[in-house]
Amino acid sequence: MGAPGPVDFDRSPFLVIWEVTRACALACLHCRADAIPRRDPHELTTREGLRLIDQVRSFGTPPPLLVLTGGDPMWRRDLAQLVGHASGVGLTVALTPSGTGMVTRARLEELKAAGLSRVAVSLDGPDPASHDAFRRVRGSYAHTIRIIESVVELGLPLQINSSVSRLTLPALGAMADRVSEFPLTLWAVFFLVQMGRGAALEQISADECEQALVFLDELARHAPFGVKTTEAPHYRRVQLERGRAGVPAAPAPGRRQLRAPRAVNDGNGFVFVDHVGDVCPSGFLPMPRGNVRDGVLVETYRNDPLFRDLRNPATLGGRCGRCEFRDVCGGSRSRAFAASSDVFAEDPLCAYQPPGAAS
Ligand code: SF4
């Protein structure tokens, strides 16, 4: 397994997320991709996928972490070939399968043999009723638990992904208890961006988000696993503020956690390649800036004006623009865009009032 990615996010992302297909058997309430029950004939072919992997590798050393996502990546029959090639060129590869019967023990064994480094499984409720209601397929919880057990038995590092919205917030404490029962490496908590199917879900308030981030930081200071947020970079601000207030520090993450050396944000340490090869700053920020079929992944990430602006805190507006934490946070650019159509506006899910800022 390679070392965690580089710190210079102007040259290379920490994470490259590739949506290998948009096909999925589930119909989850928060789905960014609005996944469909069939494969798109225009999605990247095996040959194009292998070329994409080479582009990821050409960011240099240490290489980015490659996450194969969907839809449900298990729909691709060439998955082991893709994992094997990525592993062979020195990439660390993680996979985010959907909780369905397509994930068999034999298939996981094949992927592990090909060089897979981590499996991230979504769990969005502490019990079958709440999880299946969110995933909108009965039996998804049972599949998810079965997948978790197989991943653990195979000795693959386990990440659990959970989402926070008005629907799931009341169960956050119960979810923390549930995930703590597993020998997981990392709990990744996604804060809703209202796009795709998620546009119909109700958002929590900024104050509720603040309380949730404090809860997660407190958990992280004691849990034997890491806790990270997705689309809530102000978690970093909460960590810093609590640290300055004298709350004892969280244990340093071990190498197996594969965590970024500093917070990543859309287009800043993070790049998303969709199922047809379009390069976007995030899966929640559908602003294609080139296509990997043209071999432009590295060039787009480093030099495209939007990507460069997303890495420049001086572009931020509203409270984020006046905030002393903007260098380490910057707010969710995806949520700003979803809420206001302005990718540089303030993140409405942050309760922080920078000194001197009007509310
Ligand atoms: S105001 Fe913006 S930059 Fe400051 S902590 Fe909140 S989200 Fe982050």
Boltz pocket constraint, residues with backbone or C-beta under 6 A from the ligand:
constraints:
  - pocket:
      binder: B
      contacts: [[A, 233], [A, 234], [A, 237], [A, 319], [A, 320], [A, 321], [A, 323], [A, 324], [A, 325], [A, 326], [A, 329], [A, 330], [A, 331], [A, 332], [A, 346], [A, 347], [A, 350], [A, 351], [A, 352], [A, 354]]
      max_distance: 6.0
